[in-house]
């Protein structure tokens, strides 16, 4: 919803071409070598940020599934647990794994290590993986000391060969020097076993058959039309209730419509949002949403964000109970993107100042103008996003929600993303219906069938999901 940590957003398409680019030759005895740099150079940090580039200087392709990279560090006092994350990778974070192992006996600078692996892919002769932008942090988000870590190189702010990180191929050490304590077997980070709950614990369906934003049934049905100031978007922008309407879109069928207006100034900018109460967690969420690529009137080009998402509010910086799952469409780009892009983003937590985001995202760069069926499934430790029946993204792990959330539709402008024109322009987003089934994974086609059944029975609203 806010600023994003989109480490590859500006140039991901260009960087994909780096896989297969020739690297500097290695010795005949050395086929794989590891280049390292860090984006967190302080003696202490919120998270360790080792970035790697693996180079194949040999004479044959290397299956990445047989490669392991080990980064050695000294655990902080109190034996804390650590969590791994891939921020961005040319080879795709979906193919990158991270587990933590223990060295026994340890040394003064290493008693633990992060082991990075790959689930698929091949590294061609003379090729490199390109950026592997990785990080890990304490599970309690306390600052950690890295100045005493064996593999840490604070002066390494650009890529260069680094022998204090080891590379193993099919179990054999092929690059680097490990600490004298040895190379014990990996000890996977404990991951809780999550059993999917039984299906069918309540349903919410809303056909948005309301008269206007003052219709008393809106609040009776547990929706809120936002009017309070604040983020996201342009600082100082208003959130007037009249920007939420319910026009007829076909026959007698109405839709929820959000409007955002701007003349390029904060005082002349209005955004809109409608949200449901916090009582949702696992199950299936769905909505039929109409995105637009151009404003209804006025000059085009503003960085507008059209959304459908679930969220737990942030109680404090790096709140571990925070969560968010977003569909976000940016028809004019933004966050470094030049044009149409659709994001599916799953959040663990974040901090506003200085900005630090803990999320994972999937994106597709194309127009999504028009009506689309959006489905979000949250169950069994997995988050799945569907658009028009096709799987768009799949996330999980640390990004899986842990506390009850609200459901939101929001139309807002990215701060700093307004075009230089004083001519007023307005954008709209429409939502035909919303559906949720608590504790049940519902296939996209089944969602549509159930919605059609409600409409055939002239049922415009149902809510049997218990309050928290």
N, C-alpha and C positions, 0 to 999 in steps of 0.2 A: 504493500500500500504506500509506503513512504519511499524515500530514496532507497536504492537497491545496491547491494554489492554485486555488481555485474562485471566480474573481472575480465570476461572475454567479450562483453557485449559489443564493444566498438569494432573489433576486428576478427571475430570468431570465424567468419567465412574465409577471410584471407589466411588466418593461421592454420586452418585445416589443410591448406596446401603444403605446410611445412613438413608433414609426414612424408618422407621420401626425398627430402632435400639432402644433398650430400653434405656430410660433416668432415672435419679435418681427419686425415687418416690416423689410425692408431698403429701400434707396433704389431708385428706378425703374431706375437704371442698373446696379444690382448685384443679380443674382438669387441667386448662391451666396455664402455667407460661411462662414468657418471659425472655430469656437470651440475653444480649446485649454486644457488644464491638464496638470500633470505630477504624478506620484506619487513621483518621485525628484528631490528639490530640492537635493541636495548638489552642491558644486563638482566632486567626483569621485563615481563610482558604479560598481557592478558592471554596470549596464545603464541605457541611456537609456529613459525611459518617457513618450513623448508620447501623450496621450489626446486624441482629436478628437471633435467633434460637428459635422457638416456640415448647414447650414440652407439650405433653398430658400425665399428670399423673393421669387421671381419670379412669373410669371403662367402658367407651363407646367411640366409634370412634366419631370424631368431623368433620363435613363437613366444609371445609375451606371457602366455599362461605359465611358462616355466621359469619366469624371472621374478626375483624378490629383491627389494631394496631395503636396507636397514639403516636407520638413523638412530644413533645411540645418545642417551641422555641420563642424567642423574635425577632420580625421583626426588621431589620435595619432601620435607619432613611430614610425618603422619601417614605415609603410604597412601596418597590420594589416588583415585581412579582418573583415567584420562579418556578423552573422546577424540576420535579422528574425524576429519571432514575433508573432502575435496572441493575446493572453491571453483576451480575450472581446470580443464585439461583439453589439449588438442585432440587427444584420443578418446575423449568423452569420460566424464566422471562416472558414468554408469558402468565403465569397465575397470575402474580403479578400486582396490580394496585396501583396508588398513587395519592391522591388528597390533596389539602390544605384547612384547615378550619380556622375560626376565633373564638377566645375566647372573649366573651363579658359578663361582664367586664374582662379585662385582668389583669395580675399581673406584678410585676417587672421583672419576668423571663419568662413570657409566654403570648403572645397574639395571637399566631398562632399555628397550629399543622399540621404535615404531617400525613395523615391517609392512612395506607397501607392495602389493601384488596386482595382477591383472587377470581378468576373467577371459579375455579374448584378445585377438589382434596379432599381427606379425610385424616385425621391424626389419625392413628390407636392408640389403647390403648398402652401406654408405648412408643410411637414413638415421633420423633422430625422431624421438617421440614429440619434440616440441614441449611447450610448457606443461608441467604438472604442478599446479598451484595448490599446495597442500597446507594443512594446518592441524594442530591438535591443542587441546586445552584441558585444564582440570575440570572434572565433572561438576565441581562446586563453584566454578568460575572465579576462584581466587587467583591472584597474580602468581606467576611461577618464576623461578629463577632459572635462566638458561646460560648465564655466564660460566657456569661450571659443567656444562654439557660437552661431552667428547666431540660430537659432530657439529656443534654450533660454530659458525664462522661469521662473526659480526662485521668483518670487512668485506664479505662477499655480497656486494650489492649488484653485481653483474655475473652472468654465468661464467664458470670456469671449472676445469677438472678439480675434483675434490675427493681425496682418498680417505677421508675420515667418515665417509658414507660407503658402505659396502654393497656390492651387487653379487647376487648368487644366481646361478643358472642350473636348473635341475639339481639343486642341492649343493652344488660346488661353488666355492668362492672364486669369482672371476675378476673382481675389481675391488680395490681399497684394502685398508688395514683395519681389522677390528680391534677393540680394546683387549688388553691382555686377559681379561676375565673370561673370554670365550664367547660362544655364539649359541646359547641355549635354544631349545625348541620354542617356537612362538606360543604364547599364552593368549588366546583370543580374549578381547575385551568382553566381560560378561554382558550378555544381551538377554533381557527378560523374555520368557516365552509367553506370547500373547495368544490366547485362545479366542477365536471369533465368537461373539455372543450369539445366542439363538435369534432367529429372525422374527420380525413382526412384533415390536414393542410399542407401537403407536405410529401414527401417520399425521403429517401436516400437508394439506393441499389448499392452495389459494388461487382462484381464478381472477383475482383483482377486480371484482365487480363492484367497485366503490364509486360514489358520486363525485367526490372531490377530496382534497387533502384534509378537510374538516369533518369528513364522515365519521361519526362516533364508532362505527363498526371497525375502523382501522385499529384503534387502541383496544377495543374489545377482543379483537383477534390477535392481540399481542404484538402488533407492529408499531413502530415509532417513526414519525416523519421528523427528521433532524432539523433543528433550528439553532442549535448552539454553535458558537464560533470555535475555531481551532483547526488542526490539521485533519487530513492531509491537504496538500495543495498550496495555493497562493496565500501567504500570510495576510490576514486582514480581510479575506473574502467572506461574503455572507452566505448563509444557508437558508434562504427564505422558503417558507412552507409552500408558497404559490408556485414554486418550481416543480412541484410534484403534482401531476394530474393523472386522469384516467380516461383517455380518449377511446372512442370506438375505433377499432382497427380493421374489423371485417364483420359484416352482418350486424349482429347485436353483441359481438365479442369485444370486451374492453381489455386494455392493457395498462399496466403501471408505466408511466412515462416520467423520466428524469430529465431536467433541463439544466444546462450550464451556460452562463452568459459572461462575456467579458468585453471591455473596451480597451484592454491593455493595462489598466490600472488596478490596484488592489481594491479601491473603493468601488470600482465599476465591475468587479468580478463576483459572480454568484455561482455556487455549486449546489449539488443536491444529493441526499442520501435517505434511504429507507432501510430500517433494520428491525429484525425480530428479536425477541427476548433471548437471554442466554439459557438454553436448556438442551443444546444439541452436542453430541459428541460422535459416537460411532453410528454407522448406517450409510444411507444413500441420500444425496442431495441432488436436486435437478431443477433446471429452469430453462425456459425457452426465451432467448434473448435476441433482440435485434440490435446489431452494431451498425455504426455509420462511419463512412470515410470522410465525409464533408459536413460542414455546418449547414443548418437549415437556411441561414442567411448570413451575410457578411463574408469577409475574406477568410480563406482557409489557411491552415498551417500551424495553429496552436497545438501544443503538446497536451492533448486531452487523454484521460484514462477512463475507460469504460469497464465496469467491474461486476463480478459476482463472487462473493467470498464468505468464508467463515472466519471468526476471530475470537480469541480470548484477550481482553485488554492487558496492556503492559502495566504491571503494578510498580515496577522500578527497573532501572537499567539492568539488562541481562537477566530479567525475570525468568526463572526456569519453567514457570507455569504458563508463560505466554505461548500462543500458537496461532497460526493463520494459514489458510489454504486459499489461494487466489486464482481465479481466472481474470486476467487483465489484458485488454486490447488497447493498443496505442496506434490509432490509424495514421498519425503523422509522426510517429517515432517519438523519441525522448530517451533519457538516460543513456545518451550516446548513440542511440539508434537513429538512422536517417529517415526511415519510412515504416510502413505497416509492420507490426509485430504483435504476436499473441504470446503471452507468458502464462505458464502454470507454475506457481511458486509456493513452496511449502516452507514455513518458518519455524525455527526453534526458539529464537529470541533476537534481541537487538539492543543497541544503545544509540541514542541520538547524538550526543556530544561527548567526545569525538565519535564520529559515526563508526559503528561496527555492527555488521549484520551476520547472522548465522542462519542461512537459508540454502535451499537447493532449488534450482529452477530449470525448466525446459521451455524452449521457445521455437516458434516457427515464423519465418518472415514472409508473410503474404497477406493479402486482403481478406478480411472476414466480414465484409459489409453484408448486411442482410440478416435473416433469421437463422439461429443456430440452437440446437439442443445441447445443453451443457449438463454433464453428469459428473458428480464427484462421489467416489466410494471411499469410505474410511472404515477399515475393518482388518483385524488380524495383523496389525503392525504395518499395513500397506495403505498408501494413499494413491488412488488411481483417478486420473482426469480423462474424461471422454468428450469429444466434440463430434456431434452428428453420428454417434454410434461407434466411432473409431477411437482406439486408445491413443491419447495424446501424450500422457506422461505417467510415470510411476515412481513414487518416492516412498521413503520409509525411514527406519532407524531413528536417529535423534530428532527427526523432523515430524514424527508422529505425534498428534495432539494428545494431551494428558488431562485437560480440564474442559468443562463445558464451554461452549462457544455460542455466539450469536450468528445469525445469517444476515448478510448485508448486500445491498445494491447501492453503488456509489458512482457518481459522475463528477470528475474533478480535473483541474488543470495542474500540471507540474510547475512548481515554482521556478521561475526563470525561463519557462518555455513558451511564453506568449509572443506572438508576432508583433512587430513594431507598427501597429496601426491603431488609431483611435476610433475606427469604425466599429460599432457594436456588432458582435456575431454571437449566435447561439447554436448549441449542439444538443442533440437529444439521444437518449437511449431508452428502449422499450423492453418491458418484460411481460410476456404473455401469461405465464403461470409459474408457480413455485410448487415443488413437491419434495417431501422428505419422508423416508421410512426409517424409523429408529431401529438400530441393531439388526439391520437386514441389508445384505448386498443384493441390489436389484439391477438386472441387466438394463442397458439403455432402451432396448426395444420393449421390455416389460414396463418400464416407466411410462413410455408413450401410450401403451395399451391401457394402463391404469388411469392415466389422465383422460384419455378418450372415454373411458367408462364413467368417470365422474361427470364429464360434460354431457354424455348421452343421458345421464340421469338428472341433468340440470342441477348438479351439486356444485356450488361455487366456493364452499369453504368447509374444511374439516380440520380439527385439531384434537387428536387423542394422545399426543405425546405428553407425559406427565411433567409437571413443573419440577425443577430441581429441588 
